[in-house]
């Protein structure tokens, strides 16, 4: 089974949804037959690299609310994160543009480290309050994953892997993704948002069962026609 996950590294519910899916997979008896693929999605492609406002102020301005209300909303998100073992440090969080982080993640995927890089970037942003648009930070995080520092440095200086990110985003538009996280199971079933663990478990079981119950092919030959075929015992013609 294949699971594609569109998400952004600055999306609070993407990290929560990721962890909930992982918890569902931990208890799934066929987890070794499942391949999870992370896709790029930018919630705010025009986000500043070095915003002067806090994440509370940014949220308040975006939705025309008070900073106090924004802080309460972030507190609620933090409680949900804590329920799945995550720690969100909103007071120190550095909201930023995530495009270069997505490029590094695409490079990591090519090197077989995509899942590890995705987790590291999310943790760096939400828990460690790192500026994940900063190139030196990205190089450091990639190095921790065993990736080549020189190659990461070089790709960040140009537009390498930009087309990979844009391809994911274009695919998201084609299939109607309006928000993340967005999960697609076997290119047929879509699950939107950070659903509860039980919901992911139900989807996993449903899709797996359907895949195992694919009907066998039925032979359909026109009446009054000849058919010819070969087996390991020879070739024949039947009326």
Secondary structure as GFF3:
##gff-version 3
##sequence-region A 1 239
A	DSSP	beta_strand	2	7	.	.	.	ID=ss1
A	DSSP	alpha_helix	12	26	.	.	.	ID=ss2
A	DSSP	three_ten_helix	31	33	.	.	.	ID=ss3
A	DSSP	beta_strand	35	40	.	.	.	ID=ss4
A	DSSP	alpha_helix	55	62	.	.	.	ID=ss5
A	DSSP	alpha_helix	67	83	.	.	.	ID=ss6
A	DSSP	alpha_helix	99	110	.	.	.	ID=ss7
A	DSSP	alpha_helix	114	126	.	.	.	ID=ss8
A	DSSP	alpha_helix	135	144	.	.	.	ID=ss9
A	DSSP	alpha_helix	149	157	.	.	.	ID=ss10
A	DSSP	alpha_helix	162	174	.	.	.	ID=ss11
A	DSSP	beta_strand	182	185	.	.	.	ID=ss12
A	DSSP	beta_strand	189	192	.	.	.	ID=ss13
A	DSSP	alpha_helix	197	212	.	.	.	ID=ss14
A	DSSP	beta_strand	227	231	.	.	.	ID=ss15
A	DSSP	beta_strand	234	238	.	.	.	ID=ss16
###
